[in-house]
Amino acid sequence: MPKRWEVYPGKSQVLFSGRCISAKNLSVFYLTLALIVISSCLFLAFDCRLLAVTLSPSVPVLAAVQFIFVLCCLLRTTFSDPGIIPRGTPDEAAWIESQLEGPQVDRDGNYRPPVRLKDVQISGRVFKLKYCFTCKLWRPPRASHCSTCDNCVDRFDHHCPWVGNCVGRRNYRYFYLFLISLSVYCLYVMVFGIVNLVLLSNMRKDFLMAMKESPTSVLTILVAFFSIWSVVGLGGFHTMLICRETSTNEDIKGSFNQRRHPDLINPFDQGNGLANCCYVLFGPVTPSLLNFREDEIGLGSSISLVTNNGRNGTASAAAASTAVTATPAVRYSNLTRNNNDATSNSVGHVNNSVQVISESLPAQLPGDGNDVIVKNGNGTPADGVISGGTDTVGAQNSNTQSASSVHCIV
Amino acid sequence: MSSSKPLPNSYSATILPPANKAFVPRDYSHGTELRFSTELPAKLQGRIPEEVFTAVIGNINQLLIAAETGSASVYLESCFACLTGYLAYLCMETQYEKCLRSVSRLVEEYNRTVFGPRNLSMIDPSERGLRVIEIVLLRP
């Protein structure tokens, strides 16, 4: 049975068997990492020799502590789930899409795409929720779809190539602390690099000689100096965003821009900058909803969680399941599957019947409603061919009922 | 549905929702807090009394909303984790995770006492990415 990370359909990169997730293209992240690591190593190896002796041994110690903190925040930002909302199951998609006003052609022959917006009122302000056709879900307020990673991300801030991941609800605090700690660290390295040069030039009575003697100081000072402008600037910008409880995405779209539209109140703003800061940076941490390390027990073919041993529902469901797995690349609109599973223990029946009919047929099909009859575009029944490979019904007990007919085209 | 022109090929299929599943969507009227709608889905009419259903969803909502509330212990936990460079998260369970586990236990309990006897089965919302609460109709 595959794990969920093995059937993950988005464009993000899953690493270490589902323990980490990042963007596919990490080349700019490697640059960021190289700049930080190389500068720090040069600073600690060369500049700190004189500084530790002349000033205090706490100078390299503090530098090392800051370096480790910056790295921890950076790696957390890059490799943690930014708040990806797992894609909807085919059953959910069918339920939602059946409620949407379908695609239509009006009298002029113009094609109108399906309506996929609904209004929701939050604290007196109307938000428009969009249905994401890729992820098959109603996007929560503040969520947005990242086209680079092909996921909907909760409280989407932006996709940061420097960090190699989206910045969203779950990793925003790591991103912000990375910015702040890196700002402080850049300043620290620059100041003590300059101090080192000054001390050296005092000893050698010649500044140019000092620079020639310690070229790595010059390099680290330059790197720190040029980094400070962007990092401190971005850190300041995000501090302002946090105090207003807005994300970069919302700021760009002007979702809460009250200067232009006074009625665009921000219902998430707690009214107090400090309270907003505390909530965003130290508030509750959402766990990853992707559950990558768990078994994929089928595309929404659910197993009853009624068990007789009181264990955690997830574990017992996975253990008792007669798994139906599907190739992840198959798009919902082309696939139909019906499976009539039953197990002999107390786990109950599940019917996962999704009916797909062509437009010209009546809505009700004959039969017990469990059969899936797939028609081609011209109305003739397609041959029942199971394709897409992984239709395994494993771990069946001896007194299971026989599976009903499965017709499936890809 | 009738139309004056045939639709593009990719839209030639009308998809019907599964007959044996009812979905309880998220309720965003109070913001982004974790809350599910307490409205009884049409498929469950007659299978379960409305008051029971409302009470069940209400209780689940209470646990979920508590998960997202910033209490003193949550702030302390986050501060502590921050001071350790977030390495503490590798070995400790957050308040949110504890709340979601208690929701799983509650769902199991409800399946045993409320839904099971009515031939229904509630799927833990964590299994569905906190998008919907799925209720499976075990027997028509």
Interface residues (C-beta under 8 A of the other chain):
Chain A: I68 F69 C72 C73 R76 I85 P86 R87 G88 T89 D91 E92 A93 A94 W95 E97 S98 G102 P103 Q104 V105 D106 R107 G109 Y111 V120 Q121 I122 S123 F127 L129 L137 W138 P140 P141 R142 D154 R155 R173 Y174 L177 P267 F268 C278 Y279 L281 F282 G283 P284 V285 T286 P287 L289 L290 N291 G300 S302 S304 L305 V306 T307 G310 N312 G313 T314 A317 S333 G348 H349 V350 N351 N352 S353 V354 Q355 V356 I357 S358 E359 A363 G369 G377
Chain B: M1 S3 S4 K5 L7 P8 N9 S10 Y11 S12 A13 T14 I15 L16 P17 P18 A19 N20 K21 F23 P25 R26 Y28 S29 H30 G31 T32 A67 E68 T69 G70 V74 Y75 S78 C79 C82 G85 Y86 L87 Y89 T94 Q95 Y96 E97 L100 R101 S104 R105 V107 E108 N111 R112 G116 N119 S121 M122 I123 D124 S126 E127 R128 G129 L130 R131 V132 E134 V136 L138 R139
